[in-house]
Amino acid sequence: MVGQQVCLLMDVLSLDYSRAAPYGAPEDRTRPAVRGRLARLRDRLLRLLDVQGGGADGPPGDEVAAAGRLNLLYGYTAAEILLGLGLVAFVTVAVPIGADIASASLAGTALAGTTGGVLLWTMFGLMGSVRTASAPGGSVHFTFHLPFVGAAMILGGPTAGAWVALLSTIDRRELQSQPWYGTLANHASIATAAVTGGLAYAIVQGWLTAATGDERLASFAAILVAGFVLEGVASGLALVTVKLRDGLSWSGVFGVAVDSFRREVLLEVALIWVLVIASAVVGWWAPLAVGIAVIWYLGHGQVEGPDPLTGLIRKRTFVASADRKVGWIRRGILPGGTMLYIDLTNFHVVNNNHGHEIGDAALRVVADRMRLVFPRSEDLLSRLMGDEFGVFLAGLVSPQVAIRKAQELLDAIGRPVPTPIGSVDVGAAVGIVVIHGDGLTPPAATTLMLRAEEAMYHAKEEGNGSSAWHVWSPDDPAPFISRTGDARELHPGS
């Protein structure tokens, strides 16, 4: 069952410098001054967001690499915008809108003719902003726009598809938080995909009709091919942005694509075909009915939503997502990963002294600070239960960097936490487990969580009430965990 993550519009162009910095690089370095005004604006934004710097243990070349990658990201964003808008202008002048997008029953209205048909499908596409869902990590978002773009692309050709892609793929999240150039690049990239898919449909449909003489079979196959082309180009352009922003390897990008999009792509292509047939056979209102039904399903699907208090993914989703990452590690696509288990050490004092409402406010602040420490799209952040959190960092295989990130998290959590009654103090214990893809087969996510939890109890003991971290080792004595969940002793029988 596909649940909420049905249709894809990649929100990947927020261009936050923290998302462009790999975990192997220090984040408190001096930025080159050559980027001028834009760099100063970016640095001011980071200071407003209170992004904490790391240590100086990263390789010296990482600063140059991160800065170069950020410049590439800006250049790639500009190229996406120019390509998409240029293609829209070209097909508008050179390729007439196909007559099939017009509805005879709407004659005499503002929605009559081919131009009215484009307007009608644009309004259909705007329904996509009613329901959105985020993939684990929060920087890749799924919306319900692309099937309407694909249907307009089939019925009206590349010109109709391009304009529907450019105008209908907006959602309220873009208006609230995205820079104008990121929003424009998102829309331009989907317009590029629509033009490409529309051309693919015309070529395949004509070739198969000539080869088989069966126009219906040719149209069916051409719709499928065009749908996959639309999906492939739109997702491919977005994934390049993810790679540049997050510093992923191509294997890591491939893992993100397969993990997140394999079922959604199939469903979207099927929906394109359904919308085309509904419009051609039933009438203009049939795609509207299909869209409303799918939106209702998205709102009542069986997929587990995020934790309502913190917005982080829940434990079941976290374990399933981490298991998929472990699968890629076993296949050699990812080099390894790091599991963190976090427990707030004196959170019960906040609840007991000030009540659960203040405790909930503190948990929200802790979750926000976790997102700043672990901003990459492939970072999995979860509220496991109560005041316990889990983090899985795909690709992080350096114990030194893992320790540095854990210390950054402790420093972030340890700062005074603002609440409606004033600031409160919260500490944490962090258990760390680092796995490599070479050697023994990496264990399942549940085993990694158990080991990280054991390391967390060691951190509690070693910290003696203060914030601390501990890296799991097979030589660690197993902690004795009481019914209340506290590690009472680390050496049973002593």
C-alpha positions in Angstrom: 0.0 0.0 0.0 1.4 3.4 -1.0 -0.3 5.7 1.5 0.5 9.3 1.6 3.7 9.3 -0.5 2.0 9.2 -3.9 3.1 11.9 -6.2 6.4 13.7 -6.3 7.4 17.3 -6.4 11.0 17.6 -5.1 11.5 20.5 -2.7 15.3 20.4 -3.0 16.4 24.0 -3.7 16.3 25.7 -0.4 20.1 26.1 -0.8 20.8 26.1 2.9 24.6 26.1 3.3 24.3 23.7 6.3 22.7 21.2 3.9 25.7 21.5 1.6 28.3 20.7 4.3 29.3 17.0 4.7 29.7 15.6 8.2 33.4 15.1 7.6 33.9 18.9 7.4 33.9 21.5 10.2 31.0 23.9 9.9 32.5 26.9 11.8 35.0 27.9 9.2 35.5 31.2 7.5 33.6 31.6 4.3 35.3 33.0 1.2 34.5 36.7 0.7 34.3 36.4 -3.1 30.6 35.5 -3.1 29.8 38.9 -1.8 26.3 40.0 -1.0 24.7 36.6 -1.5 27.2 34.9 0.9 26.6 37.6 3.5 22.9 37.1 3.4 23.3 33.4 3.7 25.7 33.7 6.7 23.3 36.1 8.4 20.5 33.5 7.9 22.6 30.8 9.5 23.3 33.0 12.5 19.6 33.7 12.8 18.9 30.0 12.7 21.5 29.6 15.5 23.5 26.9 13.6 26.3 25.7 15.9 29.7 25.2 14.5 31.6 21.9 14.7 35.2 21.3 15.7 38.3 21.7 13.6 38.8 18.0 13.0 37.6 17.9 9.4 40.0 17.5 6.5 41.3 20.9 5.3 40.1 20.3 1.8 36.5 20.0 2.9 36.0 23.7 3.0 37.1 24.1 -0.6 35.0 21.2 -1.7 31.9 22.4 0.2 32.3 25.9 -1.2 32.8 24.6 -4.7 29.8 22.3 -4.4 27.6 25.3 -3.3 28.7 27.3 -6.3 27.8 24.4 -8.5 24.4 24.2 -6.9 23.7 27.9 -7.6 24.9 27.4 -11.2 22.8 24.3 -11.6 19.8 26.1 -10.2 20.2 28.9 -12.7 20.6 26.4 -15.6 17.4 24.6 -14.6 15.5 27.9 -14.6 16.9 29.0 -18.0 16.4 25.6 -19.6 12.8 25.2 -18.3 11.6 28.7 -19.2 13.4 28.5 -22.6 11.6 25.3 -23.5 8.3 26.7 -22.4 8.8 29.7 -24.7 10.0 27.6 -27.6 7.1 25.0 -27.6 4.6 27.8 -27.1 5.7 29.3 -30.3 6.5 26.2 -32.3 4.1 23.5 -31.1 0.3 24.0 -31.2 -1.8 22.7 -28.3 -3.4 19.4 -29.1 -7.2 19.4 -29.7 -7.8 16.5 -27.4 -7.4 18.7 -24.3 -10.5 20.7 -25.2 -13.9 19.6 -23.9 -16.9 20.1 -26.2 -19.3 20.2 -23.2 -17.6 23.4 -22.0 -18.2 25.3 -25.3 -19.3 28.9 -24.6 -17.4 29.1 -21.3 -14.0 30.4 -20.3 -12.8 26.8 -20.3 -13.7 26.2 -24.0 -11.1 25.3 -26.6 -7.5 24.3 -26.2 -6.5 27.4 -24.1 -9.5 26.7 -21.8 -8.4 23.1 -21.6 -5.0 24.1 -20.3 -6.6 26.4 -17.7 -8.9 23.5 -16.6 -6.0 21.1 -16.1 -4.0 23.8 -14.3 -6.9 24.1 -11.8 -6.9 20.3 -11.5 -3.2 20.3 -10.8 -3.6 22.9 -8.1 -5.4 20.3 -6.1 -2.0 18.8 -5.5 -1.2 21.3 -2.8 -4.1 20.1 -0.6 -2.2 17.1 0.5 1.6 16.9 1.0 3.9 14.4 2.7 7.6 14.5 3.5 10.0 11.7 3.1 12.2 10.8 6.2 14.7 13.7 6.6 12.2 16.4 5.6 13.8 17.8 2.4 12.1 15.7 -0.2 8.4 16.3 -0.4 5.6 14.4 -2.1 2.6 16.2 -3.6 -0.3 15.4 -5.9 0.6 17.5 -9.0 2.5 15.3 -11.5 -0.4 13.0 -12.7 -2.3 16.1 -13.9 0.8 17.4 -15.6 1.2 14.1 -17.3 -2.4 13.9 -18.4 -2.3 17.4 -19.9 1.0 16.5 -21.6 -0.7 13.5 -23.3 -4.0 15.3 -24.2 -2.5 18.6 -25.3 1.0 17.8 -26.2 4.3 19.3 -24.8 3.0 22.9 -24.9 0.0 22.1 -22.7 2.1 19.9 -20.4 4.7 22.6 -20.0 2.3 25.4 -19.0 0.3 23.1 -16.6 3.7 22.1 -15.0 4.8 25.7 -14.7 1.5 27.0 -13.2 -0.1 24.2 -11.2 2.9 22.8 -9.3 2.8 25.3 -6.5 1.9 24.4 -3.0 1.5 26.4 0.2 4.9 25.2 1.6 6.7 26.9 -1.2 5.0 30.2 -0.5 5.8 29.9 3.2 9.5 28.9 3.2 11.2 28.6 -0.1 13.3 31.3 -1.9 11.9 32.5 -5.2 14.8 30.9 -7.2 14.2 27.5 -5.6 10.5 27.6 -6.3 11.1 28.8 -9.9 13.7 26.0 -10.4 11.3 23.4 -9.1 8.6 24.5 -11.6 11.0 24.9 -14.5 12.4 21.4 -14.0 9.0 19.9 -14.2 8.2 22.0 -17.2 11.3 20.5 -18.8 10.2 17.0 -17.9 6.7 17.7 -19.4 8.2 18.9 -22.7 10.4 15.9 -22.9 7.6 13.5 -22.0 5.2 15.1 -24.5 7.8 14.7 -27.3 8.4 11.1 -26.2 4.6 10.4 -26.4 4.4 11.8 -29.9 7.4 9.8 -31.2 6.5 6.5 -29.6 2.8 6.7 -30.5 3.6 7.5 -34.1 6.2 4.8 -34.4 4.1 2.0 -32.8 1.0 3.0 -34.9 3.0 2.6 -38.0 4.7 -0.6 -36.8 1.6 -2.4 -35.5 -1.4 -0.7 -37.2 -3.2 -0.8 -33.8 -3.7 2.8 -32.7 -5.2 1.9 -29.3 -2.3 -0.3 -28.4 0.2 2.3 -29.6 -1.5 5.0 -27.5 -1.6 2.8 -24.4 2.1 2.0 -24.7 3.1 5.6 -25.5 1.3 6.9 -22.4 3.3 4.5 -20.2 6.6 5.5 -21.9 5.8 9.2 -21.7 4.8 8.8 -18.0 8.1 7.2 -17.2 10.0 9.8 -19.1 8.2 12.6 -17.2 9.0 10.9 -13.9 12.6 10.1 -14.8 13.5 13.6 -16.0 11.7 15.4 -13.1 13.2 13.1 -10.5 16.6 13.0 -12.1 16.9 16.8 -12.2 15.9 17.0 -8.6 18.3 14.2 -7.5 21.2 16.1 -9.0 20.3 19.0 -6.7 20.2 16.6 -3.7 23.7 15.3 -4.6 25.2 18.8 -5.0 23.5 20.1 -1.8 24.2 17.2 0.5 27.5 16.0 -1.0 26.3 12.5 -1.6 28.0 9.9 -3.7 26.1 8.7 -6.8 25.5 5.5 -5.0 23.9 7.4 -2.2 21.7 9.3 -4.6 20.7 6.0 -6.2 19.8 4.7 -2.8 17.6 7.7 -2.1 15.9 7.3 -5.4 15.1 3.6 -5.1 14.2 3.8 -1.4 11.8 6.7 -1.8 10.4 6.7 -5.3 10.0 3.1 -6.6 6.3 2.6 -5.7 5.4 6.2 -6.2 6.6 6.3 -9.8 4.5 3.3 -10.7 1.4 4.7 -9.1 1.9 8.1 -10.8 2.2 6.6 -14.2 -0.9 4.5 -13.7 -2.8 7.6 -12.5 -1.7 9.5 -15.7 -3.3 6.8 -17.8 -6.5 6.8 -15.6 -6.9 10.5 -15.9 -6.4 10.5 -19.7 -9.0 7.8 -20.1 -11.4 9.4 -17.7 -11.2 12.7 -19.6 -11.5 11.1 -23.0 -14.3 8.6 -22.3 -16.3 10.1 -19.5 -16.0 13.8 -19.6 -14.1 16.8 -18.2 -15.5 16.3 -14.7 -14.2 12.7 -14.4 -10.5 13.7 -13.7 -11.9 16.0 -10.9 -13.7 13.1 -9.4 -10.6 10.9 -9.6 -8.5 13.7 -8.0 -10.9 14.2 -5.1 -11.0 10.4 -4.5 -7.2 10.2 -4.4 -6.9 13.2 -2.1 -9.4 11.7 0.2 -7.3 8.5 0.2 -4.1 10.4 1.0 -5.8 11.9 4.0 -7.0 8.6 5.3 -4.2 6.3 4.2 -2.7 3.7 6.4 0.9 5.0 6.4 2.0 6.2 9.8 2.3 10.0 9.9 5.0 11.9 11.8 5.0 12.4 15.5 2.4 15.2 16.1 4.4 16.9 18.8 7.8 17.2 17.2 7.2 16.5 13.5 9.9 13.8 13.6 9.2 10.3 12.1 7.8 7.7 14.5 9.6 4.6 15.7 8.0 2.1 13.3 8.8 4.3 10.3 12.3 5.0 11.6 13.1 1.3 12.0 11.8 0.5 8.5 13.7 3.3 6.9 16.9 2.5 8.7 16.5 -1.1 7.7 16.4 0.0 4.0 19.6 1.9 4.5 21.2 -1.1 6.1 20.1 -3.1 3.0 22.0 -0.7 0.8 25.0 -1.0 3.1 24.9 -4.8 2.7 24.8 -4.4 -1.1 27.8 -2.1 -1.1 25.9 1.0 -2.3 26.5 2.8 1.0 29.8 2.5 2.9 28.2 2.2 6.3 26.2 4.3 8.8 25.9 5.5 12.4 23.0 4.9 14.8 22.5 7.3 17.7 20.1 6.7 20.7 19.4 9.8 22.7 17.7 10.0 26.1 17.1 13.4 27.9 18.7 12.8 31.3 16.8 15.2 33.5 13.6 15.7 31.5 11.4 14.3 34.3 12.4 17.2 36.5 10.9 19.6 33.9 7.7 17.6 33.8 7.4 17.2 37.5 8.1 20.9 38.3 6.3 22.6 35.5 3.8 20.1 34.0 3.6 18.2 30.8 2.6 21.3 28.7 6.0 22.9 29.4 7.7 19.5 28.9 6.1 19.3 25.5 7.3 22.8 24.6 10.8 21.7 25.6 10.6 18.5 23.4 9.6 20.7 20.4 12.7 22.8 20.9 14.9 19.8 21.3 13.6 18.4 18.0 14.2 21.7 16.2 17.8 21.7 17.4 18.3 18.1 16.3 17.2 19.1 12.8 19.9 21.8 12.8 22.6 19.4 13.9 21.5 16.7 11.4 20.2 18.6 8.3 20.9 16.2 5.5 18.1 14.8 3.4 19.1 11.2 4.2 19.4 11.8 8.0 16.6 9.8 9.8 15.4 11.6 13.0 12.8 10.0 15.2 11.0 10.5 18.4 11.0 6.9 19.6 8.9 7.4 22.8 8.6 10.0 25.6 11.9 11.8 25.8 13.9 9.2 23.8 15.1 9.9 20.2 16.8 7.9 17.5 19.0 9.1 14.6 20.5 7.2 11.7 23.2 8.8 9.6 23.6 6.9 6.3 27.2 6.9 5.0 28.9 8.2 8.2 31.6 5.6 9.0 34.1 7.7 10.9 33.9 7.2 14.7 35.7 10.6 15.2 33.1 12.4 13.2 30.2 10.5 14.8 31.6 11.6 18.2 31.9 15.2 17.0 28.3 15.2 15.8 27.1 13.6 19.1 28.9 16.3 21.0 27.3 19.0 18.8 24.0 17.5 19.7 24.8 17.5 23.4 25.9 21.2 23.2 22.7 22.1 21.3 20.4 20.4 23.7 22.4 21.7 26.7 21.7 25.3 25.9 18.8 26.9 27.9 15.5 25.7 26.3 12.9 28.5 26.0 9.4 27.7 27.1 6.2 29.7 27.9 7.4 30.0 31.5 11.0 30.9 30.7 14.1 28.8 30.0 14.6 25.3 31.4 17.7 23.2 31.4 17.8 19.8 29.8 20.7 17.3 29.4 21.1 14.2 27.3 23.0 10.9 27.1 23.9 9.6 23.6 24.7 6.1 22.6 26.7 5.7 19.3 27.0 2.7 17.0 29.1 2.9 13.9 28.9 0.2 11.2 30.9 -0.5 8.0 29.8 -2.3 4.9 33.0 -4.3 4.7 33.7 -7.3 6.9 30.8 -8.9 8.8 27.3 -8.4 7.5 25.8 -5.3 9.2 23.1 -6.2 11.7 19.4 -5.2 11.3 18.2 -1.8 12.5 16.6 -3.2 15.6 19.9 -4.7 16.7 21.7 -1.4 16.0 19.1 0.4 18.1 19.5 -2.1 21.0 23.3 -1.6 20.9 22.9 2.2 20.7 20.5 2.0 23.7 23.0 0.0 25.7 25.7 2.5 24.8 23.3 5.3 26.0 23.0 3.7 29.4 26.8 3.5 29.6 26.9 7.2 28.8 24.4 7.9 31.6 26.6 6.0 34.0 29.8 7.7 32.8 28.2 11.2 32.8 26.8 10.7 36.4 24.0 13.1 35.7 25.8 15.3 33.2 25.5 15.1 29.4 27.7 12.4 27.9 28.2 10.1 24.9 29.5 6.5 24.6 30.5 4.5 21.6 29.2 0.9 21.7 31.8 -1.8 21.8 31.3 -5.6 21.9 33.5 -5.6 25.0 31.1 -3.4 26.9 29.5 -5.1 29.9 25.8 -5.5 29.4 23.8 -2.9 31.4 21.1 -4.1 33.8 17.9 -2.2 32.9 15.3 -1.9 35.6 11.6 -1.9 35.1 11.7 1.9 35.1 14.1 1.9 32.2 17.1 3.1 34.2 20.6 1.5 34.0 21.1 0.7 37.7 24.4 -1.1 37.4 26.8 -1.9 34.6 28.5 -4.9 36.2 25.9 -7.5 37.3 27.1 -9.6 40.2 29.9 -7.2 41.2 
